[in-house]
């Protein structure tokens, strides 16, 4: 019955390596990158599990305009005019580093625009 002593979990694939997850991303108010991410949500494979890793991945593996659109050039951190929603819930700025992602999540980047 079960695994012999000293060999627990034999046959199970237990790994600390995270598998990529499939999510959907959307950009609202980012005309500079609409040719890369037109209106609507787009499938995206995330090789991590946090919102912070998503931002880093988008910046590192896409056109430089994505970095220019998402990051503040003075601080190299998320532009303060950007809000992020995960599954239609606003993510507080102080939670972005810790916000865990799940398979199938919908992430929306909102650029707050001023004008009249």
C-alpha positions as CSV (number, residue, x, y, z in Angstrom):
1,X,0.0,0.0,0.0
2,X,1.4,3.4,-1.0
3,X,5.0,4.2,-1.6
4,X,7.9,2.5,0.2
5,X,9.4,4.2,3.2
6,X,12.0,6.9,2.1
7,X,10.3,7.4,-1.2
8,X,7.2,9.5,-0.6
9,X,5.3,11.0,-3.5
10,X,6.9,8.6,-6.0
11,X,5.2,9.1,-9.3
12,X,3.9,12.6,-8.6
13,X,5.4,15.4,-10.5
14,X,6.1,17.9,-7.7
15,X,8.2,20.8,-8.8
16,X,8.9,24.3,-7.4
17,X,9.1,25.6,-11.0
18,X,6.1,27.6,-11.9
19,X,4.3,26.8,-15.1
20,X,3.3,29.7,-17.4
21,X,-0.3,30.7,-17.1
22,X,-2.7,32.0,-19.7
23,X,-4.4,35.2,-18.9
24,X,-6.1,38.0,-20.8
25,X,-4.8,41.6,-21.0
26,X,-6.5,44.8,-22.1
27,X,-5.2,48.4,-22.5
28,X,-7.6,51.3,-22.3
29,X,-6.3,54.8,-23.0
30,X,-3.0,53.8,-24.6
31,X,-3.2,55.1,-28.2
32,X,0.6,54.7,-28.6
33,X,0.4,50.9,-28.4
34,X,-3.1,50.3,-30.0
35,X,-1.3,48.7,-33.0
36,X,0.3,46.2,-30.7
37,X,-2.8,45.7,-28.4
38,X,-5.9,46.8,-30.3
39,X,-9.1,47.4,-28.3
40,X,-10.5,44.5,-26.5
41,X,-8.8,41.7,-24.5
42,X,-5.9,39.6,-25.8
43,X,-4.5,36.3,-24.6
44,X,-1.2,36.5,-23.0
45,X,1.1,33.8,-21.5
46,X,2.6,34.9,-18.2
47,X,5.7,33.0,-17.1
48,X,5.1,34.0,-13.5
49,X,2.3,34.4,-11.0
50,X,2.2,38.1,-9.9
51,X,0.9,41.3,-11.4
52,X,4.4,42.8,-10.9
53,X,5.9,39.9,-13.0
54,X,3.3,40.6,-15.7
55,X,4.4,44.3,-15.9
56,X,8.1,43.3,-16.0
57,X,7.3,40.7,-18.7
58,X,5.3,43.2,-20.8
59,X,8.1,45.7,-20.6
60,X,11.0,43.3,-21.3
61,X,9.4,41.2,-24.2
62,X,7.5,43.8,-26.2
63,X,8.1,46.9,-28.3
64,X,9.9,49.7,-26.4
65,X,6.7,51.7,-26.7
66,X,5.1,49.4,-24.1
67,X,7.8,50.4,-21.6
68,X,7.3,54.1,-22.5
69,X,3.6,53.7,-22.0
70,X,3.7,51.8,-18.7
71,X,6.7,53.1,-16.8
72,X,7.5,56.6,-15.4
73,X,10.8,57.6,-17.1
74,X,12.0,59.3,-13.9
75,X,11.4,56.4,-11.5
76,X,11.2,53.4,-13.9
77,X,8.2,52.3,-11.9
78,X,4.6,52.1,-12.9
79,X,3.4,55.4,-14.2
80,X,1.2,57.0,-11.5
81,X,-1.6,57.8,-14.0
82,X,-2.2,54.1,-14.6
83,X,-4.7,52.0,-12.7
84,X,-4.8,48.2,-13.0
85,X,-7.9,46.1,-12.6
86,X,-7.8,42.3,-12.1
87,X,-11.1,40.6,-13.0
88,X,-12.8,44.0,-12.9
89,X,-11.5,44.8,-9.4
90,X,-9.2,47.8,-8.9
91,X,-5.8,46.8,-7.5
92,X,-4.4,49.3,-5.0
93,X,-1.0,50.6,-5.9
94,X,0.6,49.2,-2.7
95,X,-0.7,45.7,-3.7
96,X,0.7,45.5,-7.2
97,X,3.9,43.8,-6.1
98,X,2.0,41.1,-4.1
99,X,-1.1,40.6,-6.3
100,X,-1.2,36.9,-7.3
101,X,-2.5,36.0,-10.7
102,X,-4.6,32.9,-11.5
103,X,-5.1,31.0,-14.8
104,X,-7.7,32.8,-16.9
105,X,-7.5,36.2,-15.0
106,X,-8.5,39.3,-17.0
107,X,-6.0,42.2,-16.4
108,X,-7.0,45.7,-17.6
109,X,-4.6,48.6,-17.7
110,X,-6.3,52.0,-17.5
111,X,-4.5,55.2,-18.4
112,X,-6.2,58.1,-16.6
113,X,-6.4,61.0,-19.1
114,X,-7.1,64.6,-18.3
115,X,-8.8,67.0,-20.5
116,X,-12.1,68.5,-21.3
